[in-house]
Each structure stands twice: as C-alpha cells, then as structure tokens.
Amino acid sequence: MAEKKVFAGHQVRRLRRGAGLTQAQLAELLEISPSYLNLIERNQRPLTASILLRLAGRFDFDPRVFAGDEPGGGAEALRKRLTDPMFADIGIDRSEVEEWLAAAPGGAEAFARAFDRLAAGEIAAAPSDESGPVALARREIERWRNHFADLDAAAEALADELRLGAGDLYNAIAERLRIKHQLTIRILPADVMPDRLRRLDLHARQLQLSEMLDSASRTFQAGFQLAQLDAKAEIDALVKGAGFTDRIAERLFRRHLNGYFSAALMMPYARFLRACEASGYDVELLQRRFGAGFEMVAHRLTTLQRVGARGLPFFMVRIDRAGQVSKRYSGASSAALVDAAGRCPLWDVHRALERPGTLLRQLVALEDGSRWLTIARTVQPPARSPLGIRAEFAIGLGVAAEHAATLVYARGIDLAAPEATPIGLGCRACTRHDCPQRSAAPAGRALLLGERESGLTPFSFAGD
C-alpha cells in the first residue's frame, strides 16, 4: 500500500454515505479540511497512509480493500473499451473518462460489465482472433498486466541457485530435474515425436524433447517442466484466484503461467532489466546474452513492471500472413493497437513477413494523437508438419514515443517528427479520409457515392 498511490474516491464516498455523514462531518473525524476530502472523493488527491489508517480505524475495515480494482478496471481499461468501432464517431478523451469515473463510478462499472457481456455474447457471431476460453484466459492475464510478482521472485531466486551449481542453465535445470524430481531429459528424433515438441513420460520418468528444438527452446521447455514442479504452489494460487468456470480457460492460463516462470528463469528480472537499460533494449543482443529466442525476449519485455524497478511499457502482438493475432500482450502500455479488432496494413508488422529475418522499425501515429515507436521481425517455430510446412509469424513490439528516446531503435529518428506513419485500428474503426489503402468505410458512417468524381478510394464516407 505504501509503494503506490491509492485513488479511491468512489469507495470513500460510498463509505461516508453509508454512515450517513456529510463531507464536513467526515472531514472533522479524519482531521482534514472538507475541501481536501472533496478532492479525495473526486480522485484528484490520493489517500495518504495516515488518512487511510484513520478511515480503517473509524469504520473497522481492512485498508487493503482500498487498493483493489477501480470501477471498470480504471481509466485505461475504460478507454480500451471505447476504442470499439461502435464508438468510432464519438470523441472521448482521457479527461472525460477520468471525470466520468470520479462523478459516477457506479455507472462506469455498469458500462464495463454490460460492454464485456455484450462482447462475450458476440464472440460466436463476429469474426475474432480470440474467442471463448482464449479470451477468458487473456482477460485474466491483462488483469495482472502480464506481471506476476510472486512468480518473478521465485524464478529469480531459483535462477541464482542454479547459477551456483552450473554455468549452463539448461544443464543446471536438467540436473535439478534428475536429483530433486527423479526425471531425466531425453532428446528424441523427429520421426519418433513427429507431432510433439515436449512429452512427459511418468512411467519412464522422462521428459522427452524433440530434436527439432533449438538450444533456447530446449531450455525453455525444460524450464516449463520445472515450473510445474518447483512453482506449483505459486501457480496454483494464481489459478485458484482467477476463479475460472471454464476448464479450458483455466488450463490456458496455467500454461501461460508455466511459460512465464520458465522465461523468468532464463531472464531473471533484475539482471534482465539491467541488461535492457545498458543495451538500449537491443532485442537481438538480449537474445544472445540470455540464450533466448526473439519472441521470448519480446514477450519478456512486456512483463517488466516490478514496483520500484519498472522497465519501459512495451506491448507485443504476433500475427500471421492473414493478419490474425495469435498472441497479444498490452503489459503496462495501454496500447489500443493490441486490443483492436482490426489492423492497419500501413503498419510494418505486416511488411515484416515479406522480409524474413529483417528487423523493421517504424514511428506510427494513431488517430487519438498517440505516437509509438515499433519494431517488427519474423519468427519461425521449430516444428514443422509431416508435409514439411513450417509456420511463420511476425512479432510487433512497441513503446510510446514519449518513452522511446533511450531505445537503440530510436537512433536517427526524430520522435516528434510530423512524418510518423498515420495508421488506424482497422478500416472499420478508422475515420481517416485520405488513406489510399482503405478497404471499407468506418462503422456507423454512410458511404458517399457520386457519378461525377472519384476519390482516393471507392469508400468515401460522410465526415464530421
């Protein structure tokens, strides 16, 4: 509680009204001025520790409840919902959302619940990259902003312990599995495991890994197995706390947590953050230093949110050639690009698939005025189908331009330049009139068709 500011105006107001007190009466009890209490209730001042303790003592409650979730998940979560195409013609800025939360927290929470229920109901009817259990699991990941402090701490402690026993992490994990858990690792030919990368054979007490895995992937898979054994208590607690009623969503969330622990074991928080800051977040250098893959490092960058030792707020998406998103993590970035139902073809994450292995960097600007420095590069999973087909994806990694000055990728780029590529959140959510790449009119906008003239696209539409 002492490590972060607590804005809980709606809870204070509810507590005061429930006790039948005026602002002046409660202010007197708390030994503060009525005007200061008014600012607290309007979320214009945080609760100090001393005031919180007085409230807890007077009304007999656990002060930790005031550190809980804000209505609707807070201003950023509400702004994400408002990026939906149905609101494309309504200009709602950050200050309006904050005023809404302060003035009508109950209404904001009601809107959030109704929107989420509507979105869940439309999953089966509307095209989507994520649906059902996948959406439920991701919602829980985003609720934590993809940062699980207990798992990070446990992985970091174990990584330090393993370093004392062996210089090579893979061999150290293998030794721990053998000695502590009576499991040996066996590398099997691809024709023996044609459709699997990892398999646990409890009868033979073997963790079987495919020979198709590269060095980084072998370490990750071995760490994944170790997570199921050494971090079981922490992971069980997180899964139980999620309260899933859908078993598949629960398993997806558990799988994410096992992978999170494995990545944190390979890239221990403090050492990894120091390397990030020293290298300017050079992903390819971080790959080599920590023996990890490009996608592993990109994902790890979205998790650096330890209190008192935060990294830059990155987001990450992974798309295929059809533009479908198979992974998306907002982290602490609140990037609308992550949650958008559509994607813009002017964003270089799509062009990366035309240039395999080449890292592309791009400064982009969204309609809401936000600017982002993004990098994109292709990745290929180690497995291939029996027909020889190998998957290929593009990773898009980005950070707000206001935070990007220290990045190695920002060198030579004027982050304030007007030449940033104007992109949108998919044509149905984009209201830019001058885009020659447009493939559809924005949702809620009428098409304008004339016989005497032709515009940049056949999708001219009514403006504001």
C-alpha positions, -999 to +999 in steps of 0.1 A: +000+000+000+028+024+008+045+017-025+018+031-047-007+060-047-043+049-039-071+068-056-103+055-040-127+085-041-157+064-050-150+040-021-146+069+004-178+085-009-197+052-005-183+047+030-193+082+040-228+080+026-233+045+041-225+060+075-249+090+069-222+116+072-217+148+053-183+157+039-178+182+067-186+156+094-162+130+079-135+156+073-137+165+110-134+129+120-103+125+097-088+158+109-086+172+074-105+201+057-138+195+038-122+209+006-094+183+009-119+155+014-138+168-016-106+164-037-101+129-024-137+119-033-132+133-068-099+113-073-079+145-075-059+136-045-047+101-034-053+087+001-023+091+023-014+063+046-024+083+077-058+091+063-063+055+052-055+043+087-079+067+103-106+056+080-099+019+088-098+026+125-131+046+124-150+022+102-133-011+111-122-025+077-090-039+062-073-010+045-060-033+017-095-033+002-089+003-010-061-010-031-084-031-051-096-027-087-111+006-098-146+006-114-144-009-148-107-016-143-098+021-142-095+048-168-072+029-192-094-002-192-125+020-200-105+038-228-097+004-243-134-005-244-142+029-260-119+021-290-145-003-302-158+006-337-193+013-323-178+044-307-158+055-337-178+087-343-176+098-306-146+118-295-140+108-259-107+119-244-088+108-213-100+137-192-137+129-199-131+092-188-114+104-156-143+128-149-168+100-155-150+078-130-149+105-104-185+116-109-203+083-115-181+053-106-211+030-104-222+040-139-187+034-152-187-001-136-221-008-150-210+002-185-179-020-183-199-051-172-225-045-199-199-040-226-179-071-215-211-092-215-221-079-249-186-086-263-186-121-248-221-127-264-209-116-298-178-137-299-196-166-317-213-143-341-185-120-351-151-128-366-124-126-340-088-136-334-097-147-299-128-164-286-142-184-257-116-198-234-088-179-251-105-146-244-112-155-208-076-165-202-063-134-218-086-112-197-071-126-166-035-121-179-044-085-187-060-080-153-025-086-139-010-066-168+011-097-175+032-092-144+032-119-117+055-106-090+055-138-069+064-159-099+092-135-109+106-135-074+105-173-072+121-177-106+148-152-098+157-169-066+159-203-083+180-189-112+205-176-087+206-210-070+211-228-103+239-205-113+259-215-083+257-252-093+264-248-131+273-221-156+249-236-182+212-231-174+199-260-194+223-285-178+215-270-144+178-274-149+183-310-162+204-318-131+177-304-108+150-324-125+171-355-121+181-351-085+151-334-070+123-348-091+138-381-105+132-370-141+157-373-168+157-354-201+159-374-233+162-359-268+142-380-293+143-380-331+117-361-350+103-393-365+097-406-330+079-374-320+065-362-353+038-340-337+051-331-303+079-309-290+077-320-254+062-350-237+063-361-200+065-399-197+059-406-160+062-444-164+098-440-177+104-409-155+115-390-186+110-355-200+112-362-237+121-333-260+122-332-298+155-329-316+138-301-336+141-277-307+169-253-309+190-245-278+168-217-265+137-237-270+151-267-252+160-246-222+125-231-222+108-264-224+129-278-196+121-247-175+084-252-183+085-286-168+104-273-138+077-246-133+051-273-129+071-288-101+090-261-083+065-233-088+034-253-083+022-236-051+025-201-066+008-211-099-020-230-081-027-199-060-029-176-091-052-201-110-074-205-080-077-168-076-088-164-112-120-183-104-125-198-138-156-218-145-143-228-179-118-257-176-101-249-209-096-213-200-081-224-167-056-247-185-047-219-209-040-196-180-020-222-162+001-229-194+008-192-196+020-191-160+043-221-165+058-204-196+061-171-177+081-188-149+103-205-175+111-172-193+117-155-159+141-184-151+160-178-183+159-140-180+159-132-142+142-099-135+170-077-121+197-090-144+175-087-174+163-052-166+199-040-161+209-055-195+179-039-211+188-004-198+225-008-206+219-020-242+190+003-251+166-026-251+185-042-280+164-074-285+189-093-306+217-086-281+195-097-253+188-129-272+225-138-273+232-127-237+204-147-222+203-176-246+167-169-256+146-166-288+134-133-303+098-140-293+108-149-258+127-117-253+099-096-269+073-112-245+096-107-215+098-070-223+060-067-217+064-081-181+089-056-166+066-039-141+081-046-107+073-019-082+104+003-078+122-013-108+100-009-138+111-013-174+097+006-204+060-002-210+062-024-241+033-041-259+036-071-282+015-088-308+021-118-330+003-121-364+003-145-393+001-137-431-037-134-429-033-107-402-047-129-375-034-123-340-023-154-321-006-135-292-012-101-277+001-085-245-006-049-235+016-050-204+016-016-189+014+002-223-024+005-227-018+004-264-050+004-285-031-015-312-032-046-290-069-048-285-081-035-319-104-059-337-087-049-370-052-040-380-038-014-404-019-026-435+003+005-432+018-009-400+052-025-408+044-056-388+027-069-419+056-059-442+079-079-420+066-111-434+079-100-469+114-097-455+121-127-432+146-122-405+149-084-412+141-061-383+120-032-393+114-001-372+087+025-377+073+056-360+035+055-362+007+078-352-028+068-342-059+089-346-061+096-309-028+115-312-007+088-296+026+080-312+045+047-310+079+035-320+075-001-331+098-028-343+088-059-363+105-091-373+096-126-383+099-157-362+096-194-371+086-220-345+110-250-346+084-276-355+071-285-390+042-306-401+047-341-416+042-324-450+072-301-443+051-270-437+067-245-413+047-218-396+059-182-399+047-152-378+056-116-374+063-101-340+053-065-334+068-048-304+062-012-295+065+015-269+050+050-267+072+076-284+074+096-253+093+067-236+114+056-266+143+081-266+167+056-248+160+028-272+187+017-296+160+016-323+153+053-318+187+064-331+184+086-361+146+090-357+130+123-347+103+110-323+085+143-325+086+145-363+053+150-382+064+123-407+052+095-384+032+070-405-006+076-399-022+043-391-055+032-377-071+003-358-085-013-389-107+003-416-139-002-397-126+018-367-105+043-387-120+077-397-091+090-418-104+104-451-071+105-470-059+069-467-054+053-502-052+018-485-088+019-472-108-013-478-141-004-460-159+026-446-158+032-409-186+016-388-215+040-385-205+062-414-226+064-446-208+058-479-208+088-503-211+077-540-210+102-568-210+098-606-191+129-614-159+124-593-137+097-579-118+099-546-086+081-534-107+050-527-142+038-536-151+041-499-156+078-494-178+084-464-196+111-445-174+132-423-179+151-390 
